[in-house]
Amino acid sequence: MKFRDDAVSLDRDDPLGALRAQFALDDRLIYLDDNSLGVPPESAAARAPPP
């Protein structure tokens, strides 16, 4: 993949792309999943007990 347009096209055509909206991702950051549980789903905040 050489060009940004190629990446945008792949993202647009990804059949799982709609699932991205279910997660608490900040569009200003690049999330690199290493050895973690991953990005929390948006619904996790509603289920978590108050601090």
Residue, then its C-alpha position, 0 to 999 in steps of 0.5 A: m500500500k503506497f498511497r493514503d487513498d488506497a488505505v482510505s479505500l480499504d477502510r471504506d470497503d471493510p465489512l467490519g468497518a461499522l463496528r469501529a463506532q462501538f469503541a472509544l477511539d480518539d480520532r486524533l490518536i493512532y491506537l497501536d494494540d500491543n499486549s492489552l485488552g484493547v480499546p474499551p467499547e463505548s458501552a463499558a462506561a455505562r456498566a462500570p461502577p462509579p469511582 
